[in-house]
Amino acid sequence: MIPVVMPTYARIDVVFERGEGAYIWDTNGRRYLDFTSGIAVNALGHAHPYLVEKLTEQARKLWHTSNLFRVAGQESLATRLTRLTFADTVFFTNSGVEAWECAVKVVRKYHYETGNPQKNRFIVAGGAFHGRSTTAIAAAKSEKMVKGFGPLLDAFDQVAFDNLNELRAAITPQTGAIMVEPILGEGGIRPASPEYLRGLRETADEFGLLLVLDEIQSGVARTGKLFAHEWAGITPDVMPIAKGIGGGFPVGACLATEKAAVGMVPGTHGSTFGGNPLAMAVGNAVLDVVTAPGFMDHVNAIGASLQAGLEQVVARHPSVLELARGKGLMLGVKTRVPTADMVTRLRENGMLTVAASDNVVRILPPLTIGEREVAECLDILDKTCREFPT
Ligand SMILES: *Cc1c(COP(=O)(O)O)cnc(C)c1O
């Protein structure tokens, strides 16, 4: 008999009951160090008092009105996001893939409005992940995601990640945009080089393309800057975000320049739930915390400490771990042993992590952790490595 919850996930047989900061307890009362953070979603950890306060305050007033009306929380969050970034305008969604779909529509409409409707194709990177809609799986092209779901939208030309020459060679008169993650998340915590990102910006300008950076996982202070592309000193034209901005509440957003969003006029796009007052209360609260003085310094300091510690554990167990990589608190260790086994044993030893491609165990702690949690993570990882035969 099919499970009542459609069995699209091979779920781990654990149910969680409550969380606090970087810790989470299952229904048997067992405590875990949560360095998955709901896959980079619970940016401020579990049950952050300020987020709880802002959400419940809003819940007592008003939950939903629809986008038929102005929504004050959207206006304040969009004002703040545009002040803090390259963007001039924001569309709010409930998830990452919806934000990314909005980016696809912005690009198509831009070229249509500016007299180049033939520029309707996208260059995307191998190893990329943009979500599970039919369009997003058409972009990522991984066999596991697309098999059996065709015919898919033929609009995505895939090239190797972090290889500018190959990308430039793939540009045709039909190319409308370049779309990449500044750090591959599902693809194995692979940071693009700053030179590559600068090259993408120059290439997009040279060929009249829009640059879309998917910061759904890397955004909202995860790497120690509000958005990861800031490290390269460039800006995109369009940027889908989600995950961290909701701190655990479903929120996504598509940020764009005025130029790129030229065609997004009334009637061209919409969402019933997107940007509702509850979501906006939480989004604004997350932004309050991550933009407070010293917060980003904290992420950078604690991220550097964790990464240095991971590198030491790697050096102690060269037959188990190959390397540590990432930026800020978007980190990963590449395993020489089966990655799924490592994730399972880490959990048995009290720490939640999540696997990615390229044999990487992702380490995505809440941005609020301190040295105590770093030390605990490194202890558990070290202990777990010792359990594998050398
Ligand atoms: C998680 C993720 C998505 C999809 O987000 P959903 O909320 O699951 O739809 C898209 N792009 C990147 C880079 C992601 O990490």
The ligand as an ORCA input file, in Angstrom:
! r2SCAN-3c Opt
* xyz 0 1
  C      16.891     24.575     -2.346
  C      17.287     25.184     -3.632
  C      16.349     25.461     -4.634
  C      14.892     25.028     -4.538
  O      14.247     25.560     -3.432
  P      12.817     24.917     -2.993
  O      12.385     25.805     -1.852
  O      13.086     23.516     -2.572
  O      11.916     24.991     -4.146
  C      16.777     26.107     -5.775
  N      18.066     26.468     -5.937
  C      18.996     26.223     -4.994
  C      20.406     26.671     -5.221
  C      18.653     25.554     -3.825
  O      19.584     25.284     -2.913
*
